[in-house]
Amino acid sequence: MNQAPNYPSGNNLLAGKNVLVTAAAGTGIGFAVARRCAEEGARVMISDIHERRLAEAAEQLAQFSQGAVVNCLCNVTKEDDVQALWRKAESELGHVDVVMNNAGLGGFAPLVEMTDEQWNVVLDVTLNGTFRMTRAALRHMMPRRAGVIVNNSSVLGWRAQPGQAHYAAAKAGVMALTRCAAMEAAEAGVRINAVAPSLAMHKFLEKVTPDGLLQELVQKEAFGRAAEPWEVANVMVFLASDYSSYMTGEVVAVSSQHP
């Protein structure tokens, strides 16, 4: 097994930018990308539905940020919450340069046993939530003729895996949403791209994945290990930065797994 590389230092790729990250509490990609954005010089605002974990995340992120990290409770399945989040973002930050749409929900259920509730909740958080946040962002970014949105999809939007019909359908929807929204926003100078991780290991993933499946997936990775969440976050930072200025409507795989 290859070891993860050393954690990289920041290079001010997002200096002077205001970044809003959803689902940033905890130990997953959301927190990792919020930290990387702060380390790259951005002012960061985070949101999540878990009040205690959100406050803890903001406190932890403050040590990497040049100022206090603003936080706001938000359930992306509720339009009122999304609007309240944007009002606070504008009040606290003035404007938002970058949105990192990280909110998503997975699970495991064979299709023949899957309930409507299991299907609907994954689609509502993962796809509809990304739609609501993207719509709100474009309403603010397009009049300014500037802004970047980075969505979090998954390689399961392309690949098949048993027990993941709801999650794969939602992530494939995020890919399609990314491409279509990017075409609509391009004239206004707003860029929209997505990442598609294969396997980024964190504690929550271990809780929702059947025993043995994670090890099986790890063995399929060329490096013989899962990605660190910050390795996915690095690609999201690249897509948010001026280094990707000609990219829009793209879905970038963050993966070492090949069929």
N, C-alpha and C positions, 0 to 999 in steps of 0.2 A: 504494500500500500504506500502510495506517495503521501508525504506530509503536506499540509497546507502551507503555502508560502508565508513569509513574514507579513504582518499587517503593515500596509503602506501608509506613509505620511501624506498629509494634504499638500496640494499644490495651488490652492486658491482658484480652482476651476469655477467656483460659483461665487466668487467674491462680489459683494454688493447685491446679491440676489435674495429675494424673499421666497422661501420654499414652504409649501404646505404638504404634510404627509399624513395620509389616513392610515388607521390601524397600526399605530406606531408604538403602542405599549407592548411590553413583553420582551421576548428574546429572538423574535423572528426577523424577517427581511425589513419590515416597517421600521423597527427600532434601528436596525443596522444602517438603513439608508438615511434616516434622520441624523444619525451620528456622522456618517460620511459627509452629508451636506454641511453640517456645522463645521467639520474639520476642513472642508473646502471653502470656508469663508462665508457661507450663507447665513442669513437669519432664518431660523426655523420655527415653524408652528406645527404642532402635532395634534392629532385627534384620535379618539378611540371610544369604545362604548364602556370600557371598564374604568370607573372613576379612580379607584385607588391605584391601579397599575399605571394609569395615565399620569397621575401626579408624580409617582415614583420615576417614571420614564423622563418626565420633564426635568426633575431634579438631577437625575443622572446625566442628562444631555447638557445641562448647564455648564458642566466642567469642560466641555468641548466647544462651547459656543462663546462668541464674543459678547453676548448679552443674555438676558433671561429668555428661556424657551417658553413661548406662549403655548397654552394647551386649551382644548375645548372638547367637551363630550360631544360625540356625534354618532348616531346610528344611521348609516348610509341607506338603510331601507326606508327611512322616513324623510320625505321631502322637507318638512318643517325643520328637521335637524340640519339638513344640508344647507338650507337658507340661513339658519342661525350661525352655522359655522362660517359661512362666507361674510356675514355681517361682522362677526368678530375679527375675521382675518383682515378685512378692510379697515376696521377701526384700529386694530393693533399694528398692522404692517403698512397700511396705506394702500398697497396693492400686492398682488401675488404674481411673481414671475414664473414660478414652477409649481406644478401639482404632481405629486407622486401618489397615484391611485393604487394603494396596496391592499385595501380591504377585500377579503375573500374568505370563503368557508368551504372546507372539504368534508370528507367522510368516506365511509365504505359501506356499500350496499349492493348486492346483486340486483339487477334490474327487475327480475320477477318478484322480488321481495320489497322493492323500494316503494315507500308510501308517497302520496302526493305531497305531504308535508316535507318529507326529506328532499324531494326534488325541488319544491318551491323555495325552501329556505336557502338552499345553495345557489339557485339561480338569482334569487332576490338580492342576496348580499354580493355575490361575485360578479354577476353581469349587470343587474339593474342598478346596483350601487355604483358601479363604475360609470354607467350611463348618467345617473343623476349628478355625480360629481363632475363628469366631463361637460355636461350641459351647463351646469352652473359656472364652471371655469370659462367656457367659451363666451358666455354672456358678459363676463368681465374682461377677458383677454382680447376678444376680437375688436371691440371699440378702441382699445389701446393700441391695437395692431402690433402686439408683442405678447409672447408667452410660450411656455412649453408644458406639455402634459406627457407624463410617462406612466403607462399602465403596466400592471403586473399580470401576465398571463401564465401559461405553462406549456411545456412540450406536449402535454396531454391534449392540447387543442389540435395537435397533429397526429398523435400516436394513440393506439388503443391499449387500455388496461382494464382488466375485469374489475367490477365493483365501483367503477369511477364514471359511469355514464352521466350523472348529473354534473359532476365537477368538470369533466372533459367538455361537455356541451357548453357549460358556462364559460370556460376558458377559450374555447373556439369562438364563442360569441364576442368575447373581449377582443380577440384578434380582428374579427370582422368590424366591430365597432371602431377600433383604432384606425383601420384603413379608411373607412367611409368618413369618419369625423375629420381625419387628416386632410382629405380632399376638399371638404367644405371649409376648413379653416386656413388652407394654404394661402388664399388670396389676401387674407388679413395678416399674413406673416406669423401665424401661430403654428407650431410644430407639435405633432402627436405621434409618439412611437410606443412600443411595448417591449418588455423582456419576456422570455419564455424559459424559466429555469427548469431543469430536469429534476434535480434533487438537492435542496438546501436543508441541511440538518439543523433542527432546533427542538426545544423541549415539547412545544405544542404538537408538532408533527408526530413525535413519538407517541403521544397520547391518543391520537385519532387513527393510527395505522395498525392493522392487525399484526400480531406477533410474527416475526420472520420475514414479513414483506419488505421492510426497510433494508435488511441485510441482503435480500435477493436483488433489490434495486441497486444497492451500492455495488454489488458485484458486476453489474452491467456497465458501470461507469469506467471509462478508459483509464482514469487515474486511480481507480480502486478505492475511491472515497467520495463522499458527498461534498458538495460545495459548502463552504462557510457562508452564512448569510451576507457577510460583508463583500464576498466575491460577486454576488448578484448585485448588491448595492453599488459596487464600483461601476458596473455597466449602466445602471440607472443614472448615476451621476454623469457618466460620459454622454448619455442621451439628453440629459438636461443642460449640458454645457455647450459652449460655442464650438467645441471640437466636432460636434455632430450637426453643424448648421445646415447641411444640405440633405439631411435625413428627415423624412416624414412619411408616415404610413407604414413604417417598417416594424417587423417583429423579429427581435434578435434573440436567438437561442443562447442561453447561458448553460451550456451542457457539454459533457464529455461522453454522452451516451448516444450510440448510433445503432439503428436497427440492424 
